[in-house]
Amino acid sequence: MTKSFASMREPTYFILAALQDEPLHGYAIVKRAQELSDGRVRLTTGTLYAALDRLTGEEMVRVAEEAVVNGRARRTYELTQRGMSALRAEAERMAAAASVVRNRSVRSTPAAGWVVPA
C-alpha cells in the first residue's frame, strides 16, 4: 500500500531536497535550497528552524549530529526514510501535474481573448 502525503509548500520541498544527498547544518541547507530552486527559495533563519522543528516532529528529518563550534551549538540534519518517501511522492505529484500541461496538444485556433505570439 502506498503512503499518502499531503502536498508540500515549496520551501519544505527544497529543504528536504537539500538533505537528500548528505546531512547538512542549517546554513548549508539554506544555501543548497536556494541553489536547487534557482534562487526562488530564500529561507530566513526563523523559517528554516521552524520548518526543521516541524519536519523533525513529523519524522521526516532527524538530528544526525550535534557539536559546539566556536561556542555555539551546531546541529547537522539528515533526511529519514519517511522524509525521502514524502519528497519522492511530492516530486511524482508535481510531475503528474506538469504532464497535464506538457502533454496537451496545442490548439490550432486560440480561444477568445488569447494572444498569439508573433
C-alpha positions in Angstrom: 0.0 0.0 0.0 1.3 3.5 -0.9 1.7 6.0 1.8 -0.3 9.2 1.2 1.5 12.5 2.0 -0.1 16.0 1.9 1.3 18.3 -0.8 4.1 20.5 0.4 4.9 24.1 0.2 8.0 24.9 -1.9 10.3 25.8 1.0 9.6 22.4 2.6 10.2 20.6 -0.7 13.6 22.3 -1.1 14.6 21.7 2.5 14.0 18.0 2.1 15.7 18.1 -1.4 18.7 19.8 0.1 19.1 16.9 2.5 18.7 14.0 0.0 22.4 13.6 -0.7 24.0 14.2 2.6 23.4 15.5 6.1 23.8 19.3 6.4 23.8 22.0 9.0 21.4 24.9 8.9 23.4 27.4 6.8 24.3 24.7 4.3 20.6 23.8 4.0 19.7 27.5 3.3 22.4 27.7 0.6 21.6 24.3 -1.0 17.8 25.0 -1.1 18.5 28.4 -2.8 20.8 26.7 -5.3 18.4 23.8 -6.1 15.4 26.2 -6.5 17.4 28.6 -8.8 17.1 31.3 -6.2 13.3 31.1 -5.7 13.6 29.8 -2.2 15.4 32.1 0.2 15.0 30.8 3.7 15.4 33.0 6.7 16.8 31.5 9.9 13.5 31.6 11.6 11.7 29.9 8.7 14.3 27.3 8.4 14.4 26.2 12.1 10.6 26.3 12.4 10.4 24.0 9.4 13.2 21.7 10.7 11.4 21.5 14.1 8.1 20.6 12.3 9.9 18.1 10.0 11.7 16.5 12.9 8.3 16.2 14.7 6.9 14.5 11.6 9.9 12.2 11.5 10.9 13.4 8.0 14.3 14.7 9.3 16.4 13.9 12.3 19.4 15.5 14.0 22.4 13.5 12.8 25.0 15.2 14.9 25.3 18.0 17.5 28.5 19.8 18.1 29.7 23.0 19.7 31.6 25.1 17.1 33.1 28.4 18.3 31.0 28.3 21.4 27.7 27.8 19.5 25.7 24.6 19.1 25.6 23.3 15.6 23.2 20.6 14.5 23.5 18.6 11.4 20.3 17.3 10.0 19.6 14.3 7.8 16.7 13.0 5.8 14.8 10.0 7.2 13.3 7.2 5.1 9.9 8.8 5.7 11.2 12.1 4.5 12.7 10.6 1.4 9.3 8.9 0.7 7.5 12.2 1.1 10.0 14.0 -1.1 9.6 11.4 -3.9 5.8 11.4 -3.5 5.8 15.2 -3.9 8.1 15.0 -6.9 5.8 12.5 -8.6 2.7 14.7 -7.7 4.4 17.7 -9.3 5.5 15.7 -12.4 1.9 14.4 -12.9 0.5 17.9 -12.6 3.1 19.2 -15.1 2.3 16.5 -17.5 -1.3 17.8 -17.8 0.2 20.9 -19.5 3.2 19.4 -21.2 1.3 16.5 -22.8 -1.6 18.7 -24.0 -1.9 19.2 -27.8 -1.7 22.8 -29.0 -5.0 24.2 -30.3 -5.0 25.2 -33.9 -7.1 28.3 -33.2 -6.8 30.2 -30.0 -9.7 30.6 -27.7 -11.4 34.1 -27.4 -9.1 36.5 -25.6 -5.9 34.6 -26.1 -3.0 36.4 -27.5 -1.0 34.5 -30.1 2.7 35.4 -30.1 4.1 36.7 -33.3 
